[in-house]
Amino acid sequence: MKNMVVKAASKLRALRGAVGSQRGDVPGWVLVTLMSAGLVVALWTVAGKVLVEVFNNAISKVAGMG
């Protein structure tokens, strides 16, 4: 019985280590998300009117109005 408990505890420790290593780099992903949002805002500020016009033209062509 004691041997079985020791084996189970060993497997649990190994599993916990494997799961812990899969957490990922959360601060890195937060930085990537914030930088992406910043790029979208900057692009929208510079080319917002043109992007809206391109989008509206594309939608009107797909809808058969253009």
N, C-alpha and C positions, 0 to 999 in steps of 0.2 A: 504493500500500500504506500509506504513512504517513497519507494522508488518511482511509483506512478505519479505522486504529487511533485516530486523533483522534476520529472520529465515534463509535466504539464506546466510548471512554473518556468522552466527553461524555454519551452515553446512560446509561452505567453510573452516572455521578455524579447525573444527574437521577433515575434509578430509586432510588438509595440515599437521596436526599433525600425522595422520595415515601414510601418505606417508613419512614424515620425519623420522619416526621410522623404516622404511624399508630400509634405506640407506645401512645398513650393516657396517662392520668394515673394511674399506678400508685399513688402515695401517696394519691390521692383515693379510689380504689377500696378500698384497704386501710382507710381511715377509714370509708367507708360500710359495709363488712363488719363492722368492729368495733362500730360504733354499732348496726347491726341486731342483732347478737348480744346487745349490752347491753339493747336493748329487749325482746328475747325473754326474757332472764333476768329482767328487772324485771317483765314481764307475768306470767311463770310464777310468780314469787314472790308476787305480789299475788292472782292469780286461778287458781292451779294446780288447786285442788280443784274449782272450778266448771267449768273447762275439761275436766277429766277426766270429770266427770259429764255434760256436754253431749256429749262425744265418745262415751261409752258408750251414752247414750240414742239417739244418731243411729245407731250401729252396730246396736243391738238392733232399732230400727225397720226398718232396711234388711234385716236378716237375718230379719225376721218374728217376732221374739221379744217385741216390745213392743206 
